[in-house]
Amino acid sequence: MRLVLYSKDGCHLCEGLAEKLQQVRSLPIELEVRDISLNPQWFAAYQFEVPVLCRVETDGRETPLPRLAPRASLSQVESLLQRFNDRA
């Protein structure tokens, strides 16, 4: 499963989600973290929304996944990813 995490430097919510995504073992994940401050389009789209997690479809489109609560457990993160992986 290819994922993109839109993030910004110093965002503890972004860092927490990235750490949980790196701990997922129930399915293979290819994670790309994008710093929104490096691209004006990303910044305009996500400046008030980070962290934003998107699944990259086979055609390259990005589908935003539902926002997780900041205190979501690893099992909750895995459950969300599994649901969207099953839809691929």
PDB file of N, CA, C and O in Angstrom:
ATOM      1  N   MET A   1       0.855  -1.170   0.000  1.00  0.00           N
ATOM      2  CA  MET A   1       0.000   0.000   0.000  1.00  0.00           C
ATOM      3  C   MET A   1       0.899   1.229   0.000  1.00  0.00           C
ATOM      4  O   MET A   1       1.753   1.391   0.872  1.00  0.00           O
ATOM      5  N   ARG A   2       0.694   2.089  -0.986  1.00  0.00           N
ATOM      6  CA  ARG A   2       1.462   3.331  -1.060  1.00  0.00           C
ATOM      7  C   ARG A   2       0.677   4.441  -0.376  1.00  0.00           C
ATOM      8  O   ARG A   2      -0.499   4.658  -0.667  1.00  0.00           O
ATOM      9  N   LEU A   3       1.346   5.139   0.537  1.00  0.00           N
ATOM     10  CA  LEU A   3       0.730   6.221   1.292  1.00  0.00           C
ATOM     11  C   LEU A   3       1.577   7.482   1.188  1.00  0.00           C
ATOM     12  O   LEU A   3       2.801   7.425   1.074  1.00  0.00           O
ATOM     13  N   VAL A   4       0.891   8.627   1.231  1.00  0.00           N
ATOM     14  CA  VAL A   4       1.555   9.919   1.317  1.00  0.00           C
ATOM     15  C   VAL A   4       1.033  10.591   2.576  1.00  0.00           C
ATOM     16  O   VAL A   4      -0.175  10.668   2.800  1.00  0.00           O
ATOM     17  N   LEU A   5       1.955  11.076   3.392  1.00  0.00           N
ATOM     18  CA  LEU A   5       1.608  11.818   4.594  1.00  0.00           C
ATOM     19  C   LEU A   5       2.033  13.266   4.387  1.00  0.00           C
ATOM     20  O   LEU A   5       3.223  13.568   4.296  1.00  0.00           O
ATOM     21  N   TYR A   6       1.045  14.161   4.313  1.00  0.00           N
ATOM     22  CA  TYR A   6       1.336  15.587   4.222  1.00  0.00           C
ATOM     23  C   TYR A   6       1.554  16.087   5.639  1.00  0.00           C
ATOM     24  O   TYR A   6       0.723  15.893   6.527  1.00  0.00           O
ATOM     25  N   SER A   7       2.689  16.734   5.824  1.00  0.00           N
ATOM     26  CA  SER A   7       3.164  17.080   7.156  1.00  0.00           C
ATOM     27  C   SER A   7       3.824  18.454   7.117  1.00  0.00           C
ATOM     28  O   SER A   7       3.970  19.056   6.054  1.00  0.00           O
ATOM     29  N   LYS A   8       4.219  18.936   8.286  1.00  0.00           N
ATOM     30  CA  LYS A   8       5.067  20.121   8.337  1.00  0.00           C
ATOM     31  C   LYS A   8       6.001  19.998   9.529  1.00  0.00           C
ATOM     32  O   LYS A   8       5.697  19.328  10.516  1.00  0.00           O
ATOM     33  N   ASP A   9       7.119  20.647   9.417  1.00  0.00           N
ATOM     34  CA  ASP A   9       8.149  20.580  10.444  1.00  0.00           C
ATOM     35  C   ASP A   9       7.603  21.053  11.787  1.00  0.00           C
ATOM     36  O   ASP A   9       6.946  22.091  11.868  1.00  0.00           O
ATOM     37  N   GLY A  10       7.874  20.297  12.820  1.00  0.00           N
ATOM     38  CA  GLY A  10       7.470  20.677  14.167  1.00  0.00           C
ATOM     39  C   GLY A  10       6.047  20.289  14.530  1.00  0.00           C
ATOM     40  O   GLY A  10       5.586  20.626  15.620  1.00  0.00           O
ATOM     41  N   CYS A  11       5.344  19.597  13.660  1.00  0.00           N
ATOM     42  CA  CYS A  11       3.965  19.178  13.936  1.00  0.00           C
ATOM     43  C   CYS A  11       3.996  17.867  14.716  1.00  0.00           C
ATOM     44  O   CYS A  11       4.324  16.820  14.158  1.00  0.00           O
ATOM     45  N   HIS A  12       3.657  17.918  15.994  1.00  0.00           N
ATOM     46  CA  HIS A  12       3.714  16.699  16.810  1.00  0.00           C
ATOM     47  C   HIS A  12       2.652  15.691  16.394  1.00  0.00           C
ATOM     48  O   HIS A  12       2.859  14.489  16.562  1.00  0.00           O
ATOM     49  N   LEU A  13       1.518  16.145  15.854  1.00  0.00           N
ATOM     50  CA  LEU A  13       0.500  15.208  15.370  1.00  0.00           C
ATOM     51  C   LEU A  13       1.019  14.450  14.150  1.00  0.00           C
ATOM     52  O   LEU A  13       0.783  13.251  14.003  1.00  0.00           O
ATOM     53  N   CYS A  14       1.724  15.165  13.284  1.00  0.00           N
ATOM     54  CA  CYS A  14       2.308  14.544  12.086  1.00  0.00           C
ATOM     55  C   CYS A  14       3.364  13.516  12.486  1.00  0.00           C
ATOM     56  O   CYS A  14       3.398  12.405  11.956  1.00  0.00           O
ATOM     57  N   GLU A  15       4.216  13.898  13.418  1.00  0.00           N
ATOM     58  CA  GLU A  15       5.278  13.000  13.870  1.00  0.00           C
ATOM     59  C   GLU A  15       4.698  11.752  14.515  1.00  0.00           C
ATOM     60  O   GLU A  15       5.195  10.648  14.296  1.00  0.00           O
ATOM     61  N   GLY A  16       3.648  11.924  15.309  1.00  0.00           N
ATOM     62  CA  GLY A  16       3.016  10.783  15.969  1.00  0.00           C
ATOM     63  C   GLY A  16       2.402   9.814  14.977  1.00  0.00           C
ATOM     64  O   GLY A  16       2.531   8.599  15.126  1.00  0.00           O
ATOM     65  N   LEU A  17       1.731  10.350  13.962  1.00  0.00           N
ATOM     66  CA  LEU A  17       1.128   9.481  12.954  1.00  0.00           C
ATOM     67  C   LEU A  17       2.208   8.779  12.142  1.00  0.00           C
ATOM     68  O   LEU A  17       2.079   7.592  11.842  1.00  0.00           O
ATOM     69  N   ALA A  18       3.263   9.487  11.785  1.00  0.00           N
ATOM     70  CA  ALA A  18       4.356   8.866  11.018  1.00  0.00           C
ATOM     71  C   ALA A  18       4.982   7.720  11.814  1.00  0.00           C
ATOM     72  O   ALA A  18       5.294   6.672  11.250  1.00  0.00           O
ATOM     73  N   GLU A  19       5.166   7.915  13.119  1.00  0.00           N
ATOM     74  CA  GLU A  19       5.729   6.849  13.959  1.00  0.00           C
ATOM     75  C   GLU A  19       4.827   5.623  13.971  1.00  0.00           C
ATOM     76  O   GLU A  19       5.308   4.495  13.865  1.00  0.00           O
ATOM     77  N   LYS A  20       3.519   5.841  14.101  1.00  0.00           N
ATOM     78  CA  LYS A  20       2.586   4.706  14.110  1.00  0.00           C
ATOM     79  C   LYS A  20       2.587   3.994  12.767  1.00  0.00           C
ATOM     80  O   LYS A  20       2.539   2.765  12.719  1.00  0.00           O
ATOM     81  N   LEU A  21       2.642   4.746  11.680  1.00  0.00           N
ATOM     82  CA  LEU A  21       2.656   4.124  10.353  1.00  0.00           C
ATOM     83  C   LEU A  21       3.904   3.266  10.163  1.00  0.00           C
ATOM     84  O   LEU A  21       3.853   2.225   9.509  1.00  0.00           O
ATOM     85  N   GLN A  22       5.010   3.699  10.729  1.00  0.00           N
ATOM     86  CA  GLN A  22       6.251   2.928  10.627  1.00  0.00           C
ATOM     87  C   GLN A  22       6.195   1.651  11.460  1.00  0.00           C
ATOM     88  O   GLN A  22       6.970   0.724  11.223  1.00  0.00           O
ATOM     89  N   GLN A  23       5.288   1.592  12.431  1.00  0.00           N
ATOM     90  CA  GLN A  23       5.159   0.415  13.289  1.00  0.00           C
ATOM     91  C   GLN A  23       4.184  -0.624  12.747  1.00  0.00           C
ATOM     92  O   GLN A  23       4.116  -1.740  13.261  1.00  0.00           O
ATOM     93  N   VAL A  24       3.429  -0.261  11.709  1.00  0.00           N
ATOM     94  CA  VAL A  24       2.442  -1.186  11.145  1.00  0.00           C
ATOM     95  C   VAL A  24       3.166  -2.388  10.548  1.00  0.00           C
ATOM     96  O   VAL A  24       4.078  -2.233   9.736  1.00  0.00           O
ATOM     97  N   ARG A  25       2.758  -3.571  10.950  1.00  0.00           N
ATOM     98  CA  ARG A  25       3.357  -4.807  10.448  1.00  0.00           C
ATOM     99  C   ARG A  25       2.326  -5.701   9.761  1.00  0.00           C
ATOM    100  O   ARG A  25       2.688  -6.704   9.146  1.00  0.00           O
ATOM    101  N   SER A  26       1.046  -5.344   9.861  1.00  0.00           N
ATOM    102  CA  SER A  26      -0.007  -6.211   9.338  1.00  0.00           C
ATOM    103  C   SER A  26      -0.152  -6.141   7.822  1.00  0.00           C
ATOM    104  O   SER A  26      -0.791  -7.010   7.230  1.00  0.00           O
ATOM    105  N   LEU A  27       0.430  -5.123   7.180  1.00  0.00           N
ATOM    106  CA  LEU A  27       0.430  -5.036   5.734  1.00  0.00           C
ATOM    107  C   LEU A  27       1.619  -4.194   5.283  1.00  0.00           C
ATOM    108  O   LEU A  27       2.083  -3.323   6.019  1.00  0.00           O
ATOM    109  N   PRO A  28       2.109  -4.457   4.075  1.00  0.00           N
ATOM    110  CA  PRO A  28       3.270  -3.699   3.599  1.00  0.00           C
ATOM    111  C   PRO A  28       2.872  -2.265   3.254  1.00  0.00           C
ATOM    112  O   PRO A  28       1.878  -2.028   2.567  1.00  0.00           O
ATOM    113  N   ILE A  29       3.659  -1.328   3.738  1.00  0.00           N
ATOM    114  CA  ILE A  29       3.389   0.090   3.506  1.00  0.00           C
ATOM    115  C   ILE A  29       4.627   0.736   2.915  1.00  0.00           C
ATOM    116  O   ILE A  29       5.747   0.545   3.390  1.00  0.00           O
ATOM    117  N   GLU A  30       4.392   1.502   1.871  1.00  0.00           N
ATOM    118  CA  GLU A  30       5.424   2.360   1.304  1.00  0.00           C
ATOM    119  C   GLU A  30       4.985   3.785   1.631  1.00  0.00           C
ATOM    120  O   GLU A  30       4.020   4.285   1.054  1.00  0.00           O
ATOM    121  N   LEU A  31       5.688   4.437   2.551  1.00  0.00           N
ATOM    122  CA  LEU A  31       5.283   5.751   3.054  1.00  0.00           C
ATOM    123  C   LEU A  31       6.189   6.842   2.520  1.00  0.00           C
ATOM    124  O   LEU A  31       7.414   6.750   2.598  1.00  0.00           O
ATOM    125  N   GLU A  32       5.567   7.873   1.977  1.00  0.00           N
ATOM    126  CA  GLU A  32       6.278   9.077   1.554  1.00  0.00           C
ATOM    127  C   GLU A  32       5.757  10.227   2.409  1.00  0.00           C
ATOM    128  O   GLU A  32       4.553  10.477   2.443  1.00  0.00           O
ATOM    129  N   VAL A  33       6.645  10.921   3.092  1.00  0.00           N
ATOM    130  CA  VAL A  33       6.267  12.070   3.902  1.00  0.00           C
ATOM    131  C   VAL A  33       6.600  13.322   3.098  1.00  0.00           C
ATOM    132  O   VAL A  33       7.734  13.502   2.652  1.00  0.00           O
ATOM    133  N   ARG A  34       5.605  14.180   2.917  1.00  0.00           N
ATOM    134  CA  ARG A  34       5.785  15.417   2.157  1.00  0.00           C
ATOM    135  C   ARG A  34       5.615  16.615   3.077  1.00  0.00           C
ATOM    136  O   ARG A  34       4.575  16.787   3.712  1.00  0.00           O
ATOM    137  N   ASP A  35       6.655  17.439   3.136  1.00  0.00           N
ATOM    138  CA  ASP A  35       6.627  18.666   3.932  1.00  0.00           C
ATOM    139  C   ASP A  35       5.900  19.737   3.126  1.00  0.00           C
ATOM    140  O   ASP A  35       6.386  20.164   2.079  1.00  0.00           O
ATOM    141  N   ILE A  36       4.740  20.173   3.609  1.00  0.00           N
ATOM    142  CA  ILE A  36       3.921  21.121   2.851  1.00  0.00           C
ATOM    143  C   ILE A  36       4.603  22.471   2.670  1.00  0.00           C
ATOM    144  O   ILE A  36       4.233  23.230   1.774  1.00  0.00           O
ATOM    145  N   SER A  37       5.592  22.781   3.504  1.00  0.00           N
ATOM    146  CA  SER A  37       6.265  24.075   3.364  1.00  0.00           C
ATOM    147  C   SER A  37       7.169  24.130   2.136  1.00  0.00           C
ATOM    148  O   SER A  37       7.661  25.198   1.773  1.00  0.00           O
ATOM    149  N   LEU A  38       7.389  22.976   1.494  1.00  0.00           N
ATOM    150  CA  LEU A  38       8.272  22.921   0.331  1.00  0.00           C
ATOM    151  C   LEU A  38       7.533  23.082  -0.995  1.00  0.00           C
ATOM    152  O   LEU A  38       8.166  23.160  -2.048  1.00  0.00           O
ATOM    153  N   ASN A  39       6.202  23.134  -0.955  1.00  0.00           N
ATOM    154  CA  ASN A  39       5.423  23.215  -2.183  1.00  0.00           C
ATOM    155  C   ASN A  39       4.215  24.129  -1.941  1.00  0.00           C
ATOM    156  O   ASN A  39       3.386  23.833  -1.081  1.00  0.00           O
ATOM    157  N   PRO A  40       4.106  25.229  -2.684  1.00  0.00           N
ATOM    158  CA  PRO A  40       3.002  26.168  -2.453  1.00  0.00           C
ATOM    159  C   PRO A  40       1.616  25.550  -2.607  1.00  0.00           C
ATOM    160  O   PRO A  40       0.686  25.939  -1.900  1.00  0.00           O
ATOM    161  N   GLN A  41       1.464  24.595  -3.520  1.00  0.00           N
ATOM    162  CA  GLN A  41       0.155  23.950  -3.700  1.00  0.00           C
ATOM    163  C   GLN A  41      -0.205  23.097  -2.494  1.00  0.00           C
ATOM    164  O   GLN A  41      -1.342  23.125  -2.024  1.00  0.00           O
ATOM    165  N   TRP A  42       0.763  22.339  -1.997  1.00  0.00           N
ATOM    166  CA  TRP A  42       0.504  21.531  -0.801  1.00  0.00           C
ATOM    167  C   TRP A  42       0.180  22.432   0.382  1.00  0.00           C
ATOM    168  O   TRP A  42      -0.731  22.154   1.162  1.00  0.00           O
ATOM    169  N   PHE A  43       0.941  23.517   0.504  1.00  0.00           N
ATOM    170  CA  PHE A  43       0.728  24.435   1.626  1.00  0.00           C
ATOM    171  C   PHE A  43      -0.680  25.031   1.577  1.00  0.00           C
ATOM    172  O   PHE A  43      -1.375  25.076   2.592  1.00  0.00           O
ATOM    173  N   ALA A  44      -1.095  25.489   0.391  1.00  0.00           N
ATOM    174  CA  ALA A  44      -2.428  26.082   0.247  1.00  0.00           C
ATOM    175  C   ALA A  44      -3.521  25.064   0.573  1.00  0.00           C
ATOM    176  O   ALA A  44      -4.536  25.408   1.178  1.00  0.00           O
ATOM    177  N   ALA A  45      -3.312  23.833   0.174  1.00  0.00           N
ATOM    178  CA  ALA A  45      -4.324  22.800   0.390  1.00  0.00           C
ATOM    179  C   ALA A  45      -4.396  22.307   1.831  1.00  0.00           C
ATOM    180  O   ALA A  45      -5.480  22.004   2.329  1.00  0.00           O
ATOM    181  N   TYR A  46      -3.251  22.226   2.502  1.00  0.00           N
ATOM    182  CA  TYR A  46      -3.202  21.506   3.782  1.00  0.00           C
ATOM    183  C   TYR A  46      -2.687  22.301   4.977  1.00  0.00           C
ATOM    184  O   TYR A  46      -2.479  21.726   6.045  1.00  0.00           O
ATOM    185  N   GLN A  47      -2.474  23.614   4.826  1.00  0.00           N
ATOM    186  CA  GLN A  47      -1.847  24.364   5.913  1.00  0.00           C
ATOM    187  C   GLN A  47      -2.591  24.271   7.245  1.00  0.00           C
ATOM    188  O   GLN A  47      -1.970  24.343   8.305  1.00  0.00           O
ATOM    189  N   PHE A  48      -3.901  24.113   7.201  1.00  0.00           N
ATOM    190  CA  PHE A  48      -4.680  24.026   8.437  1.00  0.00           C
ATOM    191  C   PHE A  48      -5.181  22.609   8.714  1.00  0.00           C
ATOM    192  O   PHE A  48      -5.961  22.398   9.642  1.00  0.00           O
ATOM    193  N   GLU A  49      -4.740  21.643   7.920  1.00  0.00           N
ATOM    194  CA  GLU A  49      -5.278  20.291   7.994  1.00  0.00           C
ATOM    195  C   GLU A  49      -4.291  19.215   8.419  1.00  0.00           C
ATOM    196  O   GLU A  49      -4.713  18.118   8.786  1.00  0.00           O
ATOM    197  N   VAL A  50      -2.984  19.492   8.383  1.00  0.00           N
ATOM    198  CA  VAL A  50      -2.008  18.432   8.646  1.00  0.00           C
ATOM    199  C   VAL A  50      -2.212  17.826  10.025  1.00  0.00           C
ATOM    200  O   VAL A  50      -2.589  18.523  10.966  1.00  0.00           O
ATOM    201  N   PRO A  51      -1.963  16.534  10.142  1.00  0.00           N
ATOM    202  CA  PRO A  51      -1.508  15.608   9.127  1.00  0.00           C
ATOM    203  C   PRO A  51      -2.649  15.141   8.223  1.00  0.00           C
ATOM    204  O   PRO A  51      -3.775  14.928   8.673  1.00  0.00           O
ATOM    205  N   VAL A  52      -2.326  14.989   6.941  1.00  0.00           N
ATOM    206  CA  VAL A  52      -3.264  14.451   5.968  1.00  0.00           C
ATOM    207  C   VAL A  52      -2.617  13.200   5.379  1.00  0.00           C
ATOM    208  O   VAL A  52      -1.501  13.240   4.861  1.00  0.00           O
ATOM    209  N   LEU A  53      -3.342  12.101   5.471  1.00  0.00           N
ATOM    210  CA  LEU A  53      -2.841  10.830   4.966  1.00  0.00           C
ATOM    211  C   LEU A  53      -3.646  10.445   3.733  1.00  0.00           C
ATOM    212  O   LEU A  53      -4.877  10.432   3.765  1.00  0.00           O
ATOM    213  N   CYS A  54      -2.945  10.132   2.645  1.00  0.00           N
ATOM    214  CA  CYS A  54      -3.590   9.754   1.387  1.00  0.00           C
ATOM    215  C   CYS A  54      -3.066   8.405   0.922  1.00  0.00           C
ATOM    216  O   CYS A  54      -1.894   8.074   1.101  1.00  0.00           O
ATOM    217  N   ARG A  55      -3.960   7.641   0.324  1.00  0.00           N
ATOM    218  CA  ARG A  55      -3.558   6.406  -0.339  1.00  0.00           C
ATOM    219  C   ARG A  55      -3.308   6.737  -1.800  1.00  0.00           C
ATOM    220  O   ARG A  55      -4.102   7.442  -2.424  1.00  0.00           O
ATOM    221  N   VAL A  56      -2.219   6.239  -2.346  1.00  0.00           N
ATOM    222  CA  VAL A  56      -1.909   6.446  -3.755  1.00  0.00           C
ATOM    223  C   VAL A  56      -2.514   5.281  -4.538  1.00  0.00           C
ATOM    224  O   VAL A  56      -2.168   4.120  -4.321  1.00  0.00           O
ATOM    225  N   GLU A  57      -3.412   5.613  -5.439  1.00  0.00           N
ATOM    226  CA  GLU A  57      -4.078   4.610  -6.258  1.00  0.00           C
ATOM    227  C   GLU A  57      -3.127   4.114  -7.343  1.00  0.00           C
ATOM    228  O   GLU A  57      -2.082   4.719  -7.582  1.00  0.00           O
ATOM    229  N   THR A  58      -3.487   3.028  -7.990  1.00  0.00           N
ATOM    230  CA  THR A  58      -2.630   2.455  -9.032  1.00  0.00           C
ATOM    231  C   THR A  58      -2.432   3.414 -10.206  1.00  0.00           C
ATOM    232  O   THR A  58      -1.421   3.338 -10.904  1.00  0.00           O
ATOM    233  N   ASP A  59      -3.394   4.316 -10.425  1.00  0.00           N
ATOM    234  CA  ASP A  59      -3.258   5.285 -11.512  1.00  0.00           C
ATOM    235  C   ASP A  59      -2.553   6.567 -11.071  1.00  0.00           C
ATOM    236  O   ASP A  59      -2.450   7.520 -11.843  1.00  0.00           O
ATOM    237  N   GLY A  60      -2.069   6.586  -9.829  1.00  0.00           N
ATOM    238  CA  GLY A  60      -1.333   7.739  -9.322  1.00  0.00           C
ATOM    239  C   GLY A  60      -2.176   8.761  -8.585  1.00  0.00           C
ATOM    240  O   GLY A  60      -1.629   9.649  -7.932  1.00  0.00           O
ATOM    241  N   ARG A  61      -3.493   8.657  -8.672  1.00  0.00           N
ATOM    242  CA  ARG A  61      -4.355   9.586  -7.924  1.00  0.00           C
ATOM    243  C   ARG A  61      -4.183   9.351  -6.427  1.00  0.00           C
ATOM    244  O   ARG A  61      -3.859   8.247  -5.989  1.00  0.00           O
ATOM    245  N   GLU A  62      -4.404  10.394  -5.664  1.00  0.00           N
ATOM    246  CA  GLU A  62      -4.339  10.287  -4.206  1.00  0.00           C
ATOM    247  C   GLU A  62      -5.742  10.380  -3.629  1.00  0.00           C
ATOM    248  O   GLU A  62      -6.504  11.290  -3.953  1.00  0.00           O
ATOM    249  N   THR A  63      -6.069   9.430  -2.773  1.00  0.00           N
ATOM    250  CA  THR A  63      -7.356   9.417  -2.085  1.00  0.00           C
ATOM    251  C   THR A  63      -7.107   9.710  -0.611  1.00  0.00           C
ATOM    252  O   THR A  63      -6.470   8.909   0.073  1.00  0.00           O
ATOM    253  N   PRO A  64      -7.601  10.853  -0.103  1.00  0.00           N
ATOM    254  CA  PRO A  64      -7.428  11.134   1.325  1.00  0.00           C
ATOM    255  C   PRO A  64      -8.160  10.099   2.173  1.00  0.00           C
ATOM    256  O   PRO A  64      -9.294   9.725   1.873  1.00  0.00           O
ATOM    257  N   LEU A  65      -7.509   9.647   3.221  1.00  0.00           N
ATOM    258  CA  LEU A  65      -8.123   8.716   4.164  1.00  0.00           C
ATOM    259  C   LEU A  65      -8.770   9.513   5.286  1.00  0.00           C
ATOM    260  O   LEU A  65      -8.377  10.651   5.542  1.00  0.00           O
ATOM    261  N   PRO A  66      -9.757   8.930   5.958  1.00  0.00           N
ATOM    262  CA  PRO A  66     -10.382   9.646   7.073  1.00  0.00           C
ATOM    263  C   PRO A  66      -9.340  10.032   8.124  1.00  0.00           C
ATOM    264  O   PRO A  66      -8.382   9.304   8.384  1.00  0.00           O
ATOM    265  N   ARG A  67      -9.563  11.180   8.703  1.00  0.00           N
ATOM    266  CA  ARG A  67      -8.653  11.698   9.722  1.00  0.00           C
ATOM    267  C   ARG A  67      -8.748  10.838  10.983  1.00  0.00           C
ATOM    268  O   ARG A  67      -9.838  10.530  11.467  1.00  0.00           O
ATOM    269  N   LEU A  68      -7.598  10.466  11.492  1.00  0.00           N
ATOM    270  CA  LEU A  68      -7.536   9.688  12.732  1.00  0.00           C
ATOM    271  C   LEU A  68      -7.441  10.626  13.929  1.00  0.00           C
ATOM    272  O   LEU A  68      -6.878  11.716  13.832  1.00  0.00           O
ATOM    273  N   ALA A  69      -7.986  10.199  15.037  1.00  0.00           N
ATOM    274  CA  ALA A  69      -7.844  10.963  16.276  1.00  0.00           C
ATOM    275  C   ALA A  69      -6.364  10.983  16.664  1.00  0.00           C
ATOM    276  O   ALA A  69      -5.661   9.996  16.451  1.00  0.00           O
ATOM    277  N   PRO A  70      -5.884  12.095  17.230  1.00  0.00           N
ATOM    278  CA  PRO A  70      -4.470  12.179  17.615  1.00  0.00           C
ATOM    279  C   PRO A  70      -4.026  11.053  18.546  1.00  0.00           C
ATOM    280  O   PRO A  70      -2.860  10.661  18.532  1.00  0.00           O
ATOM    281  N   ARG A  71      -4.934  10.541  19.339  1.00  0.00           N
ATOM    282  CA  ARG A  71      -4.575   9.481  20.283  1.00  0.00           C
ATOM    283  C   ARG A  71      -4.961   8.093  19.773  1.00  0.00           C
ATOM    284  O   ARG A  71      -5.060   7.146  20.553  1.00  0.00           O
ATOM    285  N   ALA A  72      -5.178   7.977  18.465  1.00  0.00           N
ATOM    286  CA  ALA A  72      -5.529   6.672  17.902  1.00  0.00           C
ATOM    287  C   ALA A  72      -4.409   5.682  18.203  1.00  0.00           C
ATOM    288  O   ALA A  72      -3.225   6.009  18.124  1.00  0.00           O
ATOM    289  N   SER A  73      -4.810   4.481  18.544  1.00  0.00           N
ATOM    290  CA  SER A  73      -3.832   3.440  18.846  1.00  0.00           C
ATOM    291  C   SER A  73      -3.278   2.853  17.550  1.00  0.00           C
ATOM    292  O   SER A  73      -3.817   3.082  16.468  1.00  0.00           O
ATOM    293  N   LEU A  74      -2.211   2.106  17.680  1.00  0.00           N
ATOM    294  CA  LEU A  74      -1.637   1.428  16.528  1.00  0.00           C
ATOM    295  C   LEU A  74      -2.669   0.491  15.900  1.00  0.00           C
ATOM    296  O   LEU A  74      -2.762   0.407  14.675  1.00  0.00           O
ATOM    297  N   SER A  75      -3.438  -0.207  16.720  1.00  0.00           N
ATOM    298  CA  SER A  75      -4.446  -1.119  16.174  1.00  0.00           C
ATOM    299  C   SER A  75      -5.532  -0.351  15.418  1.00  0.00           C
ATOM    300  O   SER A  75      -6.055  -0.862  14.427  1.00  0.00           O
ATOM    301  N   GLN A  76      -5.879   0.839  15.849  1.00  0.00           N
ATOM    302  CA  GLN A  76      -6.859   1.641  15.131  1.00  0.00           C
ATOM    303  C   GLN A  76      -6.296   2.110  13.786  1.00  0.00           C
ATOM    304  O   GLN A  76      -7.012   2.133  12.785  1.00  0.00           O
ATOM    305  N   VAL A  77      -5.031   2.477  13.766  1.00  0.00           N
ATOM    306  CA  VAL A  77      -4.379   2.867  12.518  1.00  0.00           C
ATOM    307  C   VAL A  77      -4.360   1.685  11.559  1.00  0.00           C
ATOM    308  O   VAL A  77      -4.693   1.824  10.382  1.00  0.00           O
ATOM    309  N   GLU A  78      -3.972   0.526  12.067  1.00  0.00           N
ATOM    310  CA  GLU A  78      -3.945  -0.676  11.226  1.00  0.00           C
ATOM    311  C   GLU A  78      -5.334  -1.022  10.700  1.00  0.00           C
ATOM    312  O   GLU A  78      -5.475  -1.413   9.541  1.00  0.00           O
ATOM    313  N   SER A  79      -6.339  -0.886  11.519  1.00  0.00           N
ATOM    314  CA  SER A  79      -7.709  -1.189  11.105  1.00  0.00           C
ATOM    315  C   SER A  79      -8.146  -0.263   9.964  1.00  0.00           C
ATOM    316  O   SER A  79      -8.734  -0.726   8.987  1.00  0.00           O
ATOM    317  N   LEU A  80      -7.869   1.017  10.079  1.00  0.00           N
ATOM    318  CA  LEU A  80      -8.209   1.966   9.021  1.00  0.00           C
ATOM    319  C   LEU A  80      -7.495   1.600   7.721  1.00  0.00           C
ATOM    320  O   LEU A  80      -8.108   1.568   6.654  1.00  0.00           O
ATOM    321  N   LEU A  81      -6.210   1.330   7.821  1.00  0.00           N
ATOM    322  CA  LEU A  81      -5.433   0.996   6.630  1.00  0.00           C
ATOM    323  C   LEU A  81      -5.937  -0.292   5.995  1.00  0.00           C
ATOM    324  O   LEU A  81      -6.005  -0.394   4.770  1.00  0.00           O
ATOM    325  N   GLN A  82      -6.284  -1.262   6.804  1.00  0.00           N
ATOM    326  CA  GLN A  82      -6.780  -2.535   6.286  1.00  0.00           C
ATOM    327  C   GLN A  82      -8.080  -2.343   5.524  1.00  0.00           C
ATOM    328  O   GLN A  82      -8.270  -2.931   4.459  1.00  0.00           O
ATOM    329  N   ARG A  83      -8.972  -1.528   6.059  1.00  0.00           N
ATOM    330  CA  ARG A  83     -10.249  -1.267   5.374  1.00  0.00           C
ATOM    331  C   ARG A  83     -10.009  -0.658   3.988  1.00  0.00           C
ATOM    332  O   ARG A  83     -10.650  -1.050   3.014  1.00  0.00           O
ATOM    333  N   PHE A  84      -9.097   0.285   3.908  1.00  0.00           N
ATOM    334  CA  PHE A  84      -8.842   0.945   2.624  1.00  0.00           C
ATOM    335  C   PHE A  84      -7.968   0.101   1.718  1.00  0.00           C
ATOM    336  O   PHE A  84      -8.033   0.249   0.497  1.00  0.00           O
ATOM    337  N   ASN A  85      -7.166  -0.764   2.269  1.00  0.00           N
ATOM    338  CA  ASN A  85      -6.377  -1.669   1.455  1.00  0.00           C
ATOM    339  C   ASN A  85      -7.294  -2.703   0.785  1.00  0.00           C
ATOM    340  O   ASN A  85      -7.072  -3.097  -0.360  1.00  0.00           O
ATOM    341  N   ASP A  86      -8.315  -3.128   1.513  1.00  0.00           N
ATOM    342  CA  ASP A  86      -9.273  -4.112   0.980  1.00  0.00           C
ATOM    343  C   ASP A  86     -10.083  -3.538  -0.176  1.00  0.00           C
ATOM    344  O   ASP A  86     -10.612  -4.293  -0.992  1.00  0.00           O
ATOM    345  N   ARG A  87     -10.186  -2.219  -0.258  1.00  0.00           N
ATOM    346  CA  ARG A  87     -10.957  -1.575  -1.334  1.00  0.00           C
ATOM    347  C   ARG A  87     -10.148  -1.415  -2.608  1.00  0.00           C
ATOM    348  O   ARG A  87     -10.689  -1.041  -3.649  1.00  0.00           O
ATOM    349  N   ALA A  88      -8.856  -1.695  -2.531  1.00  0.00           N
ATOM    350  CA  ALA A  88      -7.985  -1.500  -3.709  1.00  0.00           C
ATOM    351  C   ALA A  88      -8.318  -2.454  -4.827  1.00  0.00           C
ATOM    352  O   ALA A  88      -7.680  -2.418  -5.880  1.00  0.00           O
TER     353      ALA A  88
END
